[in-house]
Amino acid sequence: MSHLWKARPHPLYFASSFLVASLLLLLAATAFFVPEGSVFGWFLAATSAAVLVRPIYRILSASYIMTDETLIQRTGLIARRTSEVELRDVRSIQVHQGLLERALGLGSVLISTSGQSGVEIVLQGVARPTAIATLVREARAPLGETPA
């Protein structure tokens, strides 16, 4: 099995979280210059750190791999969850992009298979999602499927 594609969620996908954390840190820094503001400053700094935990965890804990036969999604740092689908079983490929995601060239690719009624794998926050969807279609074609 050879790797055709490997990725993690792109950090820019979480730009809004990073922006909010930066604004909170800026407010925290200014609160330290106000008398009696240090408690509020520490609160804002802690809130900023809490806002950053989720996107950093998702970037570090998720990985996506596509081989010539399978598509694999792994999540988790300590407890690991792995979802794997055979490319020949892929029935539906959807690409979701909001306005900002389109501007940044990011998005999510949703994969459904014949064995499940819903979406089985979500490649969230990946760069060039349309190209990834095309790569899945093309890799599926030699396995007996017609590209959609």
N, C-alpha and C positions, 0 to 999 in steps of 0.2 A: 504494500500500500504506500503510495507516495502522497505527500502533502501538496494539495493544489492551492490551499489558502489557509492562513492562520491569522487570528486577530484577537484583540480585546476591545471593549468599549472605548471609543475615542474620548479623551479628556474634554474636548470642546463640547461634547454632547451634554456635559454637566455644567456648562458655562454659567447658567443662571444661579446654580448653587455656589459656584466660586465667586460670582459677583456679589451675592447677598453676604457671604462670609467676609469678603473684602470690605464692604460697607460697614458691617458690624465691627470689624477690627478698627476701621477708621474712627467710628464713633467711640469705641472703647479707648483709643489713644487720646482723643480730645477730652473724654470724661476724666482722665487722670490729671488734667490741667485745671480742672474746676475744683474748688474746695468742697470737700465732702463727696466728691464724685468717684472716689477710688472703688467703692463697693459696686457702684453701677458699672464702672469700667471693667471690673473683674467679671461681672455678670455678662456683659456684652462680649468679652473675650471668650468666656466659656460657651456662650451661645454660638459664637462664630465657629469654635472648634467642633461643636456638636453638628452644625450645619455641614461642615466639611467631611465628617466621618462617613456618611452614607455614600457620596459619590466616590470617595477614595476607596472605600471597601468594594464598591461595585466594579471599579476599574481594575483593582488588584485581584478580585476573586472570580471574575468571569473570563472565560477564554472560549474561543470558537475555532474549530478545526474542520477543514473539509479535505477528505482524501478522495481518491478516484472512485471509491465505493460508498463512503459514509459521510454524514455530517454530524459533528459532535459538539455539544454545548456542555461546558463544565462550569459549575458555580460553587462558591464556598471556599473559605480558607482553611478552616478546621474540619468542619463537617462538609464533605464533598458530595455534590449531586451531579451526575452525568446523564445526559440524554443523548441517545444516539439513534439516528435513522439511516436506513439504507437509501441511497439515492434513487434506486429503482422504485421505492415505495412512495416517493414524493408526488403528491397530487396537486398541491396548490402552493404558489409562491406569491406572497404579498409584500409590497414595499410601502412603508408608512414614513412620511416626511412632513413635518410642519413647515411653516414659512421660514423660520430661523434655521431649521435643520437643512432645508433646501439651499439656503444661502451659504451655509457652511459645508455643504456636500456630505451631510451625515443623515442617518435615518435608521430605521429598524427593518429587518427582513423577517417575515413570519412564514414558517414552513408547516404545512399540514401534510399528513400522510394518509394512505388508504386505510390504515389500521386504527385511526383515531377520528373522532367526530369534530374535534377542535384543533387549534393550533398546538403543535407539539414542540416546536423549537422557535425561540425568538432570539434573533441576533440583534441585540439592542445597542444602539449608539455606534454603529459601524460606519466607517468612511466608505463612500461610493456604494451605497446600498443597491442601486440599480445594476451596477456592474457585478455585484455579488449574486444578485438574482439571476442574471444572465449566465454567470459561471455555473450556478447550480443547474440551470436548464441545459447548458451544453454538456456538463458532466453526466447528466441523467440520460441524454440522448443515446450515447453508445450502449447504454444498458437496456435498450429496447423501448424507450419512451420517445415520443415525438416532442420536440421543443414547443412550448406554448407561446 
